[in-house]
């Protein structure tokens, strides 16, 4: 397993018959090569919120554009509540009550909403690689995917042919 930027495989199933398996594996599987540092670098390139925008695999179903949109949405979710919490903490000074309130509000007004929205948007973004029949037939997911992530992901759904390769070393 080599970790590198750029490249990728053509998305046409005629030119690259394993493209759908690759996209599914990139979104759902982890591969152990036996080299801890190399595996960690590859994992960080795929899943780090900021580094992934630039360094993710070109065929990952969560595209660089979708990652950038998710980062912007995440900033919009956390900036206003974080500023309000910081302002209130600054008013009250240092006390045990202020620290407890800061922890409570940070957890329930910043962290949890950001995690929930991020998880939902990620699942919508990779829906066509995870569950192609549902993405193709369920209008709710199609509408949500088009509203939240305007891209041409329908192309992958319509040409989906899942082929199991018994020689593959992925899940």
Secondary structure, DSSP 8 states (H G I E B T S, - for coil): ----SS----S-TTT-TTHHHHHHHHHH-----S-HHHHHHHHHHHH-TTHHHHHS-TT-SS-HHHHHHHHHHHHHHHHHHHHHHHHHHHHH-S-HHHHHHHHHHHIIIIIHHHHHHHHHHHHHHTHHHH-HHHHHH-HHHHHHHHHHS-S-THHHHHT------TT----
